[in-house]
Amino acid sequence: MPVKPELIRWACDRAGQDIAALAKRFPGLPQWLGGAAYPTLRQLERFAKATHAPLGYFFLPRPPVEDVPIPDFRTMRRGAVRRPSPDLLDTIYICQQRQEWYREHARIAGERAFPFVGSATIDDDVEKTAAKMRDALAFDLEERWQMSTWQEALRRFIEQAENLGVLVMINGVVVSNNLRRLDPEEFRGFALSDPLAPLVFINGADTKAAQMFTLAHELAHLWLGASALTDVQLRSAPTNETENWCNRVAAELLAPQALVRRELRGNEPLRETVDRLARRFKVSTLVVLRRIYDVGAMPKDRFWREYEAEVERLTSTPRAAGGDFYLTTAVCVSKRFAHAIVASTWEGRTPFTEAFRLLGFKKMTTFRELGESLGVAL
C-alpha cells in the first residue's frame, strides 16, 4: 500500500522509538523508509499500533503537525520546543472525551455550573485565594497533620476535590496499557476547565508527595477558569505569570507561610527541618525548601544549592512502588465520573461499548465489579 517514506519516519520519530529496534519487528522497514517497497495494509496496521499513530495519518500528503490541544505552560528547557509524545496526546484526548461525556450527562441532569470555576484572576491576593480554596474544599490542615502517610493525605485531598465537583483522574499509564508508562519529566498534570465538568489529571508515575502539589496547582488553574498543561517546576518563579500565580497559590494552600514561619526552629539542622515539615504538611521536601525560602529564612544562593542537591538526592533514591489504590479503575478515571457512567449504562442511556471505551477495559466482569465497588449495581 503506497505510503510516503516521510510518514513512516514521522511515526518512528513521533513515538521516540529506535528504527533499528523497530526493524527487528518489521524487517521491511528500511525499504519502506527508502521508498523501495510499501507495507501491506496488515503490516501498516501493525506498524501504526506499534508506533501509537492513528492509521489514517499514513494516508496524508505530508506528516501532520500535532500541537497540544490545551495551553502548554511547561518549562521549555534551553528554549527547545517540545514535541508532545503519543502518550501525552492520547491521555489528553481520552480525558477530553470523558469530560465531554460528563458535561452532557450533567446538562441532561440539570446540574448547575460550579461557582468556583473562573472565580479568581491572577491579580487576586494569593493568601486570600488559597484561604477561599481551603474553605471550598473543606481542606483541614489539622486533619492532615494527623494523617500518618502521604497516600492517606492524597486520598483525602482527592475526595475533597471530587466532593466539590472536580473530576480527578490519576494514572501512571495511558488508559490501561501498562506498556505505555507516562513520564513525569514530560508532564506532571493538566487541568481541563469547564463550568459543568471541571477535570484534573495527575501523572500517577510521579511520587505521591509531588502529586499532592500538582493537584493543588491544577485546582488553582480551575479557579482561574483556564485549561493548562504543566510540569510544575519549583526551582524559581516561572516567567509565565499564570504559572507563577498557580505555584504560589498551591504552596500557600498546602503549607501556609504563616504556619511554616511558626514551625521553624532556630538551631535545628536544615535536613531535620525539611523532613519534619514535609511530614507535617504532607508535601514534598522540595516544596518545603521553597517555602522556607519564601518566608525569608534562607538566602537565594543557598536555596538554589539546597534545591539542586535535594533533586539529586530524590533522583538517586529508589521510588517505592504504589499501592493498589493507584491501580483501581475508579481512581484512574475519577470516582465521580465512574459512578455517573456506570449508573447511566445500567439505566440504558449509555451503550456498554461507549462505557467500556471511556473506562478503559473490555470485560463485563470488570464493569460489574466496578459498579459493586461504587455501590451502583444492576
Helices and strands as residue ranges (DSSP letters): H 5-15, H 19-25, H 29-34, H 41-50, G 55-59, G 77-79, H 86-108, H 126-137, H 141-145, H 150-164, E 167-171, E 173-174, E 177-181, E 189-192, E 199-203, H 208-224, E 228-230, H 241-254, H 257-263, H 270-281, H 285-294, H 300-316, G 324-327, H 329-333, H 335-346, H 352-359, H 364-374
